[in-house]
């Protein structure tokens, strides 16, 4: 077992630290999630080779998921809403942004499913 360089995901901190684990670890400076740079490189390489955007998203979200306490933290990071408090699973006003975005995506999927069902539903015989 060696040491691994980890990057803090709090943009205001952007601290790099050395660690002996690849598991979940918070930044000692600010408390935000940290991810080993080795893992970041691997995720980026795998995502770049993905055959389509859906697979790319799956690789990226799956790769980062284990390094954040909140399941929505990476989404919030992409939106610029990530804070160290996300690791404490504290509900903040900013949390509502990602929940609303997820709700809208689910409703869009339901609408598409209903449209498909309407198109494939045979006419009813009296």
Protein Blocks (a to p, Z undefined) as FASTA:
>chain_A
ZZdddddfbfklopacddfbfbdcddfknopacddfklmmmmmmmmmmpcbfklmmmmmm
mmmmmmpfblklmmmmmnopacfklmnopacfklmmmmmmmmmmmmmmmmmmmmmmmmmm
ccddZZ
